[in-house]
Amino acid sequence: MGLNLATMEKITADVQMNDLEWVEVAPGSYFKVLTVHAPTNTVAFGFKMDGGAPDFPSHFHICRAMAWTVKGWFGYREAEKPEESRIMKGMFSYEAAGSFHTPFSDCPEGFESVGIFESDNEVLLQNHAEPDPRSERIGDLTVNDFISWGSKSTHIVHKDGTITGDPTYKYDFTSGINAFN
């Protein structure tokens, strides 16, 4: 399957993360939505947990997740030795589709990361009531959730190809030279 570059959107956006508000999505856990590309079910975001926050909901990954920890550390309750499963500041992590885990952080200052979810459909995570994949499914995290949490500065490419958001810098190459034609 080719990229069909001639028909791709031609807007490049730079989003100033400091201009975005944190949205609380679980007690003590927050997202900042940087960009959403609905046609490919891809989301870029900031994620943080307050120091002393409860565990983030246990979840099953429908998406692939990549994250760079920029403050503190987090780990997974399901690890054989959770205290040794720490993903520390400066570390990059990849979470495969199909993985199940319960992120936590006992770090006094909490933790913060910048990440990307990419999925084959609009469901990104399936949240569960307990740290057990057989426990009750209590909801889904979807691409549309991220669209609803976005701010006026969030760059969003919708399924119909329209683009919304008012990033700090925006470059429009639709009227210039197109190397792909």
VEXNUMAR-332860 format. One record per residue (C-alpha): x, y, z. Coordinates in nm, 4 decimals, decimal comma, padded with zeros to 6 digits. Layout:
# residues N
+----------+----------+----------+
:        X :        Y :        Z :
+----------+----------+----------+
:        X :        Y :        Z :
...
+----------+----------+----------+
//
This chain:
# residues 181
+----------+----------+----------+
:        X :        Y :        Z :
+----------+----------+----------+
:  00,0000 :  00,0000 :  00,0000 :
:  00,1540 :  00,3288 : -00,1096 :
:  00,1298 :  00,6599 :  00,0699 :
: -00,0436 :  00,8421 : -00,2183 :
:  00,1550 :  01,1554 : -00,1314 :
: -00,0156 :  01,3691 : -00,3962 :
: -00,3446 :  01,3532 : -00,2047 :
: -00,2132 :  01,3932 :  00,1511 :
: -00,2837 :  01,7067 :  00,3499 :
: -00,0264 :  01,9786 :  00,3008 :
: -00,0505 :  02,1548 :  00,6370 :
:  00,2422 :  02,1428 :  00,8774 :
:  00,1647 :  02,2564 :  01,2297 :
:  00,3857 :  02,3308 :  01,5274 :
:  00,1961 :  02,3070 :  01,8549 :
:  00,3358 :  02,4808 :  02,1633 :
:  00,2782 :  02,2246 :  02,4384 :
:  00,2942 :  02,4978 :  02,7050 :
: -00,0154 :  02,6635 :  02,5498 :
: -00,2305 :  02,3564 :  02,6153 :
: -00,4250 :  02,2778 :  02,9313 :
: -00,4036 :  01,9447 :  03,1103 :
: -00,7365 :  01,7550 :  03,1012 :
: -00,7987 :  01,5214 :  03,3964 :
: -00,9070 :  01,1827 :  03,2567 :
: -00,8814 :  00,9747 :  03,5763 :
: -00,8126 :  01,0822 :  03,9359 :
: -00,4687 :  01,2489 :  03,9294 :
: -00,4032 :  01,1498 :  03,5634 :
: -00,4058 :  01,4009 :  03,2774 :
: -00,3647 :  01,4317 :  02,9002 :
: -00,2628 :  01,7265 :  02,6817 :
: -00,3725 :  01,6667 :  02,3221 :
: -00,1092 :  01,7864 :  02,0750 :
: -00,2403 :  01,6465 :  01,7485 :
: -00,4991 :  01,3988 :  01,6294 :
: -00,4918 :  01,2413 :  01,2840 :
: -00,8302 :  01,0668 :  01,2680 :
: -00,7806 :  00,9073 :  00,9198 :
: -00,4916 :  00,7002 :  01,0593 :
: -00,6148 :  00,6754 :  01,4232 :
: -00,2980 :  00,8465 :  01,5465 :
: -00,2776 :  01,0733 :  01,8507 :
:  00,0192 :  01,2650 :  01,9961 :
: -00,0192 :  01,3740 :  02,3567 :
:  00,1369 :  01,4649 :  02,6879 :
:  00,0478 :  01,2393 :  02,9822 :
:  00,1123 :  01,2957 :  03,3510 :
:  00,0226 :  01,1564 :  03,6912 :
:  00,0357 :  01,3596 :  04,0107 :
:  00,2570 :  01,2404 :  04,2951 :
:  00,0421 :  01,0122 :  04,5113 :
: -00,2226 :  00,9637 :  04,2382 :
: -00,4091 :  00,6337 :  04,2241 :
: -00,3027 :  00,3872 :  03,9547 :
: -00,4132 :  00,4724 :  03,6021 :
: -00,6965 :  00,2359 :  03,4996 :
: -00,5871 : -00,1126 :  03,3987 :
: -00,6133 : -00,1371 :  03,0230 :
: -00,5767 : -00,3592 :  02,7208 :
: -00,3970 : -00,1967 :  02,4272 :
: -00,5771 : -00,2009 :  02,0950 :
: -00,3178 :  00,0539 :  01,9781 :
:  00,0580 :  00,0641 :  01,9691 :
:  00,1932 :  00,3204 :  02,2172 :
:  00,5270 :  00,4956 :  02,2276 :
:  00,6321 :  00,7360 :  02,5019 :
:  00,9321 :  00,9309 :  02,6224 :
:  00,9402 :  00,9931 :  02,9983 :
:  01,0401 :  01,3555 :  03,0603 :
:  00,9870 :  01,3752 :  03,4404 :
:  00,9884 :  01,1225 :  03,7231 :
:  00,9134 :  00,7561 :  03,6534 :
:  00,6281 :  00,5079 :  03,6141 :
:  00,5928 :  00,1299 :  03,6169 :
:  00,3462 : -00,1553 :  03,5622 :
:  00,1647 : -00,3395 :  03,8444 :
:  00,1674 : -00,6621 :  03,6435 :
:  00,5485 : -00,6801 :  03,6340 :
:  00,6986 : -00,9677 :  03,8299 :
:  00,8727 : -00,7061 :  04,0479 :
:  00,6768 : -00,3803 :  03,9979 :
:  00,9363 : -00,1821 :  04,1931 :
:  01,1952 : -00,2883 :  03,9331 :
:  00,9763 : -00,2118 :  03,6297 :
:  01,0416 :  00,1614 :  03,6430 :
:  01,0521 :  00,3578 :  03,3197 :
:  01,2720 :  00,6476 :  03,4286 :
:  01,3127 :  01,0045 :  03,3049 :
:  01,4925 :  00,9943 :  02,9699 :
:  01,3712 :  00,6426 :  02,8818 :
:  01,1635 :  00,5628 :  02,5737 :
:  00,9028 :  00,2877 :  02,5937 :
:  00,7069 :  00,0936 :  02,3344 :
:  00,3853 : -00,0841 :  02,4323 :
:  00,2622 : -00,3366 :  02,1771 :
: -00,0977 : -00,3748 :  02,0683 :
: -00,2382 : -00,6607 :  02,2717 :
: -00,0551 : -00,5737 :  02,5935 :
: -00,2421 : -00,5398 :  02,9226 :
: -00,1128 : -00,3429 :  03,2205 :
: -00,1804 : -00,1012 :  03,5037 :
:  00,0512 :  00,2027 :  03,5023 :
:  00,1456 :  00,3469 :  03,8403 :
:  00,3905 :  00,5962 :  03,9839 :
:  00,4987 :  00,6182 :  04,3456 :
:  00,7387 :  00,8958 :  04,2457 :
:  00,6750 :  01,1844 :  04,4917 :
:  00,6734 :  01,4463 :  04,2134 :
:  00,4689 :  01,2214 :  03,9846 :
:  00,5708 :  01,1626 :  03,6271 :
:  00,5216 :  01,3108 :  03,2826 :
:  00,5681 :  01,1697 :  02,9338 :
:  00,5108 :  01,2632 :  02,5713 :
:  00,3580 :  00,9867 :  02,3635 :
:  00,1937 :  00,8629 :  02,0477 :
: -00,0917 :  00,6157 :  02,0090 :
: -00,1508 :  00,4576 :  01,6681 :
: -00,4245 :  00,2055 :  01,6012 :
: -00,5891 :  00,0091 :  01,3230 :
: -00,9276 :  00,1406 :  01,4425 :
: -01,0548 :  00,4321 :  01,6498 :
: -01,0462 :  00,2380 :  01,9793 :
: -00,7082 :  00,2896 :  02,1459 :
: -00,7471 :  00,1282 :  02,4909 :
: -01,0062 : -00,0887 :  02,6635 :
: -01,0184 :  00,0045 :  03,0335 :
: -01,0862 : -00,2630 :  03,2933 :
: -01,2109 : -00,2505 :  03,6531 :
: -00,9207 : -00,4526 :  03,7954 :
: -00,5587 : -00,5304 :  03,7060 :
: -00,6767 : -00,8515 :  03,5402 :
: -00,7610 : -00,8765 :  03,1684 :
: -01,0598 : -01,0990 :  03,2576 :
: -01,2084 : -00,8276 :  03,4814 :
: -01,5060 : -00,6153 :  03,3812 :
: -01,4447 : -00,3837 :  03,0858 :
: -01,5497 : -00,0389 :  03,2089 :
: -01,4993 :  00,1672 :  02,8940 :
: -01,2873 :  00,2514 :  02,5941 :
: -01,0412 :  00,5296 :  02,5200 :
: -01,0953 :  00,6408 :  02,1597 :
: -00,9624 :  00,8828 :  01,9008 :
: -01,2843 :  01,0830 :  01,9481 :
: -01,2067 :  01,1204 :  02,3208 :
: -00,8832 :  01,2929 :  02,2271 :
: -01,0649 :  01,5149 :  01,9778 :
: -01,3088 :  01,6172 :  02,2536 :
: -01,0206 :  01,6915 :  02,4959 :
: -00,8343 :  01,9044 :  02,2422 :
: -00,7949 :  02,2773 :  02,2840 :
: -00,8083 :  02,5572 :  02,0270 :
: -00,4350 :  02,4987 :  01,9697 :
: -00,4674 :  02,1242 :  01,9087 :
: -00,3973 :  02,0318 :  01,5456 :
: -00,6714 :  01,7924 :  01,4307 :
: -00,7061 :  01,6242 :  01,0922 :
: -01,0609 :  01,4876 :  01,0794 :
: -01,1718 :  01,1762 :  00,8913 :
: -01,3177 :  01,3919 :  00,6117 :
: -00,9791 :  01,5631 :  00,5637 :
: -01,0758 :  01,8959 :  00,7218 :
: -00,8230 :  02,0450 :  00,9592 :
: -00,9073 :  02,2344 :  01,2764 :
: -00,7020 :  02,3955 :  01,5455 :
: -00,4960 :  02,7085 :  01,5728 :
: -00,1389 :  02,5955 :  01,6416 :
:  00,1232 :  02,8565 :  01,7228 :
:  00,2829 :  02,8157 :  01,3791 :
:  00,1134 :  02,6761 :  01,0739 :
:  00,2591 :  02,6306 :  00,7277 :
:  00,0280 :  02,5784 :  00,4335 :
:  00,1950 :  02,4259 :  00,1290 :
: -00,1258 :  02,3862 : -00,0735 :
: -00,0502 :  02,6827 : -00,3013 :
:  00,3233 :  02,6281 : -00,3373 :
:  00,5375 :  02,3864 : -00,5320 :
:  00,4264 :  02,0285 : -00,4842 :
:  00,7124 :  01,7824 : -00,5276 :
:  00,4690 :  01,4930 : -00,5492 :
:  00,2742 :  01,5995 : -00,8606 :
+----------+----------+----------+
//
